[in-house]
C-alpha cells in the first residue's frame, strides 16, 4: 500500500496549514524552514517541539496515511 505523510503546522493563534509530503524527511525540512529562527543551534525535532510548546510559539503534527 502507498502512504503519504500529512503535516499540520501553525504558529500560535493561527489556523493550521496542511502539507502532503512523500517522506518524513520532507516534512522535517518544512518544519525546520517554518520555525527557522528557532533552529539556529540545530535542535532535534523533539527539542524544537518542546521549546515551541513550552513558549506557546507554534505547533505541528505529522501523520502517515494510507492512500486508497
C-alpha positions as CSV (number, residue, x, y, z in Angstrom):
1,X,0.0,0.0,0.0
2,X,1.1,3.5,-0.7
3,X,1.3,6.0,2.1
4,X,1.6,9.8,2.4
5,X,2.8,12.0,5.2
6,X,0.5,14.7,6.3
7,X,2.0,17.7,8.2
8,X,-0.3,20.1,10.0
9,X,1.7,23.2,11.2
10,X,0.9,26.6,12.7
11,X,2.1,29.5,14.7
12,X,0.3,30.0,18.0
13,X,-3.1,31.7,17.4
14,X,-3.2,31.0,13.7
15,X,-5.0,28.3,11.8
16,X,-3.2,25.1,10.7
17,X,-1.7,24.8,7.3
18,X,-1.6,21.3,5.8
19,X,1.2,19.8,3.7
20,X,1.2,16.5,2.0
21,X,4.7,15.0,1.8
22,X,6.2,12.0,0.2
23,X,8.6,11.4,3.1
24,X,9.1,12.2,6.8
25,X,12.4,14.0,5.7
26,X,10.4,16.4,3.6
27,X,8.0,17.1,6.5
28,X,11.0,17.7,8.8
29,X,12.5,20.2,6.3
30,X,9.2,22.1,6.2
31,X,9.1,22.2,10.0
32,X,12.7,23.5,10.2
33,X,12.0,26.1,7.5
34,X,8.8,27.2,9.1
35,X,10.5,27.7,12.5
36,X,13.9,28.6,11.2
37,X,14.5,31.4,13.7
38,X,14.4,28.8,16.4
39,X,16.7,26.3,14.7
40,X,20.0,28.2,14.9
41,X,21.5,25.6,17.3
42,X,20.2,22.7,15.1
43,X,17.9,21.2,17.8
44,X,16.4,17.8,17.4
45,X,12.7,17.9,16.4
46,X,11.9,16.7,19.9
47,X,13.8,19.6,21.4
48,X,12.3,22.1,19.0
49,X,8.8,20.8,19.7
50,X,9.3,21.1,23.5
51,X,10.7,24.7,23.2
52,X,7.9,25.9,20.9
53,X,5.2,24.2,23.1
54,X,6.6,25.5,26.3
55,X,6.8,29.1,25.0
56,X,3.4,28.9,23.1
57,X,5.1,29.7,19.8
58,X,3.8,27.1,17.4
59,X,2.8,23.5,16.9
60,X,2.8,20.7,14.3
61,X,1.6,17.2,13.9
62,X,2.9,14.6,11.5
63,X,0.8,11.5,10.5
64,X,1.3,8.7,8.0
65,X,-1.9,8.0,6.0
66,X,-2.7,5.1,3.6
67,X,-3.6,6.2,0.1
68,X,-6.5,4.2,-1.3
